[in-house]
Amino acid sequence: MSSFSVSFRPHAGTGPDPGSAPDGARVCVLDLAGELDAHTATEFEAALQKCLDEGHTRLVVSGRDLQYISSAGLGVFMAFVEPVREAGGDIKIAALQPRVFNVFDLLGFPLLFDIVDTEEAAVERFTQGPSTAA
Amino acid sequence: MRRCAPRLTIPSRTSQLARVRARVACWAEEAGLAEKAAQALQLAVDEACANAIEHGYGGRPDGRVEVEAAFGKDALTVTVRHRGDPYDPERYRPPELRRMLEGHRVHGYGLHLMHRLVDEIAFRLRDGASEVCLTKRRNGRHEA
């Protein structure tokens, strides 16, 4: 069975308050680990929904420990990005391993999402206004 | 004597996809595919099996999906076979990705990935079963 986990935490914070971006807004980081496929995509979906339900709209998805992604995982990003942006936030993607980034890239996702090298860079992007990738 | 049996049959459940990927990795190693080519084939086969489970069988868990390897001189072909609703390959059009992305389409990327990831792809109906054959050559494209 696929091994996958997702957890979320406040960003360690570089802004005036704990967990905040430099402009003071709070950022929630989702850490993905393992294999995100058609079986495990529902776990990721539930975690994103929980973030939204708790009022988080500035989300960073960290793929540092994500080993694999299929189109089902990419579909979850697509399902949530619009509601998050409509609520005034965004989903930034950080620290993808090359194998996983290649899948995003094959489908042109860098056109739609900010995909950056580190969690810190993703948080910084929130201070730069609306996503330039959209 | 091959290390991995050349045929794997799974129930139509997405929980089985990791098993399929592990088997494809073993076949790819035996076929001498480079790491990137092996990963590309793994993903393409995963997508084909997920399509069989979710669209062919409509999510019903009582179907069967067969995955079979054929080792050629310089290529590995993996066939995914099921007896659910057939897919009509005539319906496939290379997607306008920008439009799909801008329209926030949640589905429809898997088939496109399959086309991008392998050197040859063929769909056929045989003896009442739907088959998709995915071929990766040792010196073919390395997209993922």
Boltz contact constraints between the chains, C-beta under 6 A:
constraints:
  - contact:
      token1: [A, 1]
      token2: [B, 15]
      max_distance: 6.0
  - contact:
      token1: [A, 1]
      token2: [B, 18]
      max_distance: 6.0
  - contact:
      token1: [A, 2]
      token2: [B, 18]
      max_distance: 6.0
  - contact:
      token1: [A, 37]
      token2: [B, 17]
      max_distance: 6.0
  - contact:
      token1: [A, 38]
      token2: [B, 14]
      max_distance: 6.0
  - contact:
      token1: [A, 38]
      token2: [B, 50]
      max_distance: 6.0
  - contact:
      token1: [A, 39]
      token2: [B, 14]
      max_distance: 6.0
  - contact:
      token1: [A, 39]
      token2: [B, 15]
      max_distance: 6.0
  - contact:
      token1: [A, 39]
      token2: [B, 17]
      max_distance: 6.0
  - contact:
      token1: [A, 70]
      token2: [B, 46]
      max_distance: 6.0
  - contact:
      token1: [A, 71]
      token2: [B, 109]
      max_distance: 6.0
  - contact:
      token1: [A, 71]
      token2: [B, 110]
      max_distance: 6.0
  - contact:
      token1: [A, 71]
      token2: [B, 113]
      max_distance: 6.0
  - contact:
      token1: [A, 74]
      token2: [B, 109]
      max_distance: 6.0
  - contact:
      token1: [A, 75]
      token2: [B, 106]
      max_distance: 6.0
  - contact:
      token1: [A, 78]
      token2: [B, 104]
      max_distance: 6.0
  - contact:
      token1: [A, 78]
      token2: [B, 106]
      max_distance: 6.0
  - contact:
      token1: [A, 79]
      token2: [B, 106]
      max_distance: 6.0
  - contact:
      token1: [A, 82]
      token2: [B, 104]
      max_distance: 6.0
  - contact:
      token1: [A, 99]
      token2: [B, 39]
      max_distance: 6.0
  - contact:
      token1: [A, 102]
      token2: [B, 144]
      max_distance: 6.0
  - contact:
      token1: [A, 103]
      token2: [B, 144]
      max_distance: 6.0
  - contact:
      token1: [A, 106]
      token2: [B, 116]
      max_distance: 6.0
  - contact:
      token1: [A, 106]
      token2: [B, 143]
      max_distance: 6.0
  - contact:
      token1: [A, 107]
      token2: [B, 109]
      max_distance: 6.0
  - contact:
      token1: [A, 108]
      token2: [B, 97]
      max_distance: 6.0
  - contact:
      token1: [A, 111]
      token2: [B, 101]
      max_distance: 6.0
  - contact:
      token1: [A, 112]
      token2: [B, 101]
      max_distance: 6.0
